[in-house]
């Protein structure tokens, strides 16, 4: 695979559509659940790639597509080093809103179906790995154990811009100046909080400005995580793509490359994506409805 050649998070480049694959794109993937279940029943190592859509059903905004805005911005406008450099107050308002929102949300049936499938198959000597682009921790809260987090572990870790210290931070609000700020209404005025009143490092003698410890657009993903992802995708015998738009790379490349080596790939999404035609299966609809049916216990599985 060529995952290692693209290590920065970003929107799918124009040349991506022209990347050569070893097999031709399919005209239309199957939506035959019974046929998928046959493949699922025989799979020994299943890789599940998840994106923002899987958490949207928990009420977590995706900040993409029609209506996917916080005020007048989408995620790629604010989740960047340059945006933070220009206006740390605005970026912290955005992340404060997201932190407070996620604290009030719970895993939905899709998260739970994935976690239960992982636990059940583990007892049978089979394996499930979840590769997620999300930083809301809803997979962990649902019980997923074998989890690779591409864009950082969580919204609830910070990194100091001065000393580099990474720390968990569950404060609500994260600092007094952000209390009541971050409203997503397009008419809301920017708080323009002075930098000295934004979240600051608590290490003795530092007091540096903190930033969210997540991977922003244009930043490099963790090389160890990418290497682990590549190993998992090279060895899986079934891949699921759940709630992802397939427009943010390098994650957008993962499933098409798995499909290119002849491994079945099933997409679960509210609509077609740029990669849909390359996959074996496509199940349209809310992931919380389609995925539990797809991953429930097969008749051939032992009951314990």
C-alpha positions in Angstrom: 0.0 0.0 0.0 1.1 3.7 -0.4 -0.3 5.0 2.9 3.2 6.1 4.0 3.5 8.4 0.9 0.7 10.7 2.2 1.1 11.5 5.9 -0.6 14.8 6.3 -4.3 15.3 6.9 -6.1 17.2 4.1 -8.9 17.2 1.7 -8.6 14.8 -1.2 -6.3 16.3 -3.8 -7.6 16.7 -7.4 -5.1 14.1 -8.6 -6.6 11.5 -6.2 -9.3 10.5 -8.7 -6.6 9.6 -11.2 -4.6 7.3 -8.9 -4.3 4.0 -10.8 -5.7 0.9 -9.1 -4.9 -2.7 -9.9 -8.6 -3.6 -10.5 -11.3 -1.7 -12.4 -13.9 0.3 -10.5 -17.2 -1.6 -10.2 -20.3 -0.2 -11.9 -22.4 -0.5 -8.8 -21.8 -2.3 -5.5 -24.3 -4.7 -4.1 -26.8 -3.9 -1.4 -27.6 -7.5 -0.7 -27.4 -7.9 3.0 -27.6 -11.7 2.9 -24.6 -11.9 0.6 -22.7 -9.5 2.9 -23.5 -11.7 5.8 -22.0 -14.7 4.1 -18.7 -12.9 3.6 -18.9 -11.5 7.2 -19.4 -15.0 8.6 -16.2 -16.3 7.1 -14.0 -13.2 7.8 -11.2 -13.7 10.3 -9.7 -10.2 10.5 -12.1 -7.3 9.9 -11.0 -3.7 9.6 -13.7 -1.0 10.3 -12.9 2.5 9.1 -15.1 5.1 10.7 -15.7 8.8 10.1 -17.8 11.7 11.4 -21.0 10.2 10.1 -21.0 7.4 12.7 -21.1 10.0 15.4 -23.5 12.3 13.6 -26.3 10.0 14.8 -25.3 10.7 18.4 -25.8 14.4 17.7 -22.2 15.3 17.0 -22.0 17.7 14.0 -19.8 16.7 11.0 -19.0 20.3 9.9 -19.1 19.2 6.3 -21.6 19.4 3.4 -24.9 21.3 3.4 -25.5 22.8 6.7 -22.2 21.6 8.1 -21.0 24.9 9.4 -20.0 26.3 12.8 -21.1 29.9 12.3 -19.8 30.5 8.8 -16.9 28.1 8.9 -16.4 24.4 8.2 -13.9 22.3 10.1 -11.1 22.7 7.5 -11.3 26.5 7.9 -10.6 26.4 11.6 -8.7 23.1 12.3 -5.4 24.4 11.0 -2.2 25.7 12.4 -2.6 28.9 10.4 -6.1 29.6 11.7 -4.9 29.1 15.3 -2.0 31.5 14.6 -4.3 34.1 13.2 -7.0 33.8 15.9 -6.5 31.4 18.8 -9.6 32.9 20.4 -11.8 31.9 17.5 -10.3 28.4 17.2 -10.7 27.8 21.0 -14.4 29.0 20.8 -14.9 26.3 18.1 -13.2 23.6 20.2 -14.9 24.7 23.4 -18.3 24.3 21.6 -17.3 20.8 20.4 -16.0 19.7 23.9 -19.1 20.8 25.7 -21.3 19.2 23.1 -19.5 15.8 23.1 -19.8 15.7 26.9 -23.5 15.6 26.6 -23.6 12.9 23.9 -23.6 9.1 24.1 -22.6 6.2 21.8 -25.3 5.3 19.4 -26.3 1.8 18.1 -23.6 1.8 15.4 -20.8 2.4 18.0 -22.3 -0.3 20.2 -22.7 -2.8 17.4 -19.1 -2.4 16.5 -17.9 -2.9 20.1 -20.2 -5.9 20.7 -19.0 -7.4 17.4 -15.3 -7.0 18.4 -15.9 -8.6 21.8 -17.9 -11.5 20.3 -15.5 -12.3 17.5 -12.6 -12.2 19.9 -14.0 -15.1 21.8 -14.0 -17.0 18.5 -10.4 -16.3 17.7 -11.3 -13.7 15.1 -10.4 -10.1 15.3 -11.8 -6.6 14.6 -9.8 -3.4 14.5 -11.4 0.0 14.3 -9.6 2.8 12.5 -11.3 6.1 13.2 -10.9 9.7 12.1 -13.0 10.8 15.1 -11.8 12.5 18.3 -15.0 12.3 20.4 -14.1 9.0 22.2 -17.5 7.5 21.5 -15.9 4.3 20.3 -14.0 3.9 23.6 -17.1 4.7 25.6 -19.0 2.1 23.7 -16.4 -0.5 24.6 -14.2 -0.8 21.6 -10.7 -2.0 22.6 -8.7 -2.5 19.4 -8.8 1.2 18.2 -6.4 3.2 16.0 -7.1 6.9 16.2 -5.8 8.8 13.1 -6.4 12.4 14.2 -5.4 12.1 17.8 -7.1 10.4 20.8 -9.5 13.0 22.0 -10.8 16.5 22.2 -10.0 16.4 25.9 -6.2 16.5 25.6 -4.2 19.7 25.2 -0.6 20.4 24.1 1.4 23.4 25.2 2.7 25.6 22.4 5.8 26.5 24.5 6.9 23.4 26.4 5.1 20.7 24.4 3.5 19.1 27.4 0.5 16.9 26.6 -2.2 16.6 29.3 -5.7 15.4 29.7 -8.1 18.2 30.4 -11.7 17.5 31.3 -12.5 21.0 32.7 -15.9 22.4 31.7 -15.4 25.1 30.6 -11.7 24.6 29.9 -11.0 28.2 31.1 -13.3 30.8 32.7 -13.1 33.2 29.6 -14.7 30.5 27.4 -17.7 30.1 29.7 -20.9 30.7 27.6 -18.9 31.2 24.4 -18.7 29.2 21.2 -22.4 29.4 20.1 -22.7 28.0 16.6 -25.2 30.6 15.5 -23.9 32.4 12.3 -25.0 35.7 13.9 -23.0 35.1 17.1 -20.1 37.6 17.5 -16.6 36.3 18.0 -15.5 36.6 21.6 -12.0 37.9 20.8 -10.6 36.6 24.0 -7.1 37.9 24.8 -4.5 35.2 24.5 -3.5 35.5 28.1 -7.1 34.5 29.1 -7.2 31.4 26.8 -6.3 27.9 28.2 -2.7 28.1 29.6 -0.2 25.4 30.5 -0.2 24.5 34.2 3.3 23.2 34.4 5.4 25.0 36.9 7.1 28.1 35.3 5.5 27.7 31.9 2.1 29.3 31.4 2.3 28.7 27.6 -0.7 28.9 25.4 -2.5 25.5 25.0 -3.9 24.1 21.8 -6.1 21.0 21.3 -3.9 17.9 21.0 -5.5 16.7 17.7 -4.1 16.5 14.2 -5.1 19.5 12.2 -5.4 19.8 8.4 -1.9 20.2 7.0 -0.3 18.4 9.9 1.4 15.1 9.8 -0.3 12.1 11.3 1.5 10.0 13.8 3.9 7.7 11.9 3.5 4.8 14.3 -0.3 5.0 14.0 0.0 5.1 10.2 2.3 2.1 10.2 -0.2 0.1 12.4 -3.0 1.1 10.0 -1.0 -0.2 7.0 -0.3 -3.5 8.7 -4.0 -4.0 9.6 -5.2 -3.1 6.1 -2.7 -5.3 4.5 -3.9 -8.4 6.4 -7.7 -7.8 6.7 -10.0 -10.1 4.8 -13.0 -7.8 5.1 -13.2 -4.0 5.4 -16.1 -1.9 6.4 -16.2 1.9 5.8 -18.7 3.5 8.1 -20.0 7.1 8.0 -17.0 8.6 6.2 -17.2 11.0 3.3 -14.0 9.6 1.6 -12.7 13.1 0.9 -10.2 13.5 3.7 -6.8 11.9 3.0 -4.9 9.8 3.7 -8.0 8.0 5.2 -9.8 8.4 1.9 -7.2 6.1 0.3 -7.5 3.3 2.7 -10.6 1.4 1.6 -10.0 1.8 -2.2 -6.5 0.3 -1.7 -8.0 -2.7 0.2 -10.5 -3.1 -2.6 -7.8 -2.9 -5.2 -6.2 -6.1 -3.9 -9.5 -8.0 -4.2 -10.6 -7.8 -0.5 -14.4 -7.3 0.0 -15.2 -3.7 1.2 -18.6 -2.7 2.5 -19.6 0.9 2.7 -22.3 2.1 5.2 -23.3 5.7 4.6 -26.2 8.1 4.1 -25.2 8.6 0.5 -22.8 7.6 -2.2 -19.2 8.9 -1.8 -16.4 9.4 -4.4 -15.2 5.9 -3.6 -18.5 4.0 -3.6 -18.1 2.4 -7.1 -14.9 0.7 -6.0 -16.5 -1.3 -3.3 -18.2 -4.7 -3.1 -21.2 -3.6 -1.0 -23.0 -0.3 -0.3 -25.7 0.1 2.3 -27.4 3.4 2.3 -29.1 4.8 5.4 -28.4 5.7 9.0 -25.4 3.6 10.3 -27.3 3.1 13.6 -29.9 1.2 11.6 -27.9 -0.6 8.9 -24.8 -1.6 10.9 -26.4 -3.6 13.8 -28.2 -5.8 11.3 -25.0 -6.4 9.3 -22.9 -7.3 12.4 -25.3 -9.3 14.4 -24.4 -12.9 15.3 -24.5 -15.3 12.4 -26.2 -18.7 12.7 -22.8 -20.3 12.1 -21.3 -18.6 15.2 -21.0 -20.6 18.4 -23.3 -19.4 21.2 -21.6 -19.1 24.6 
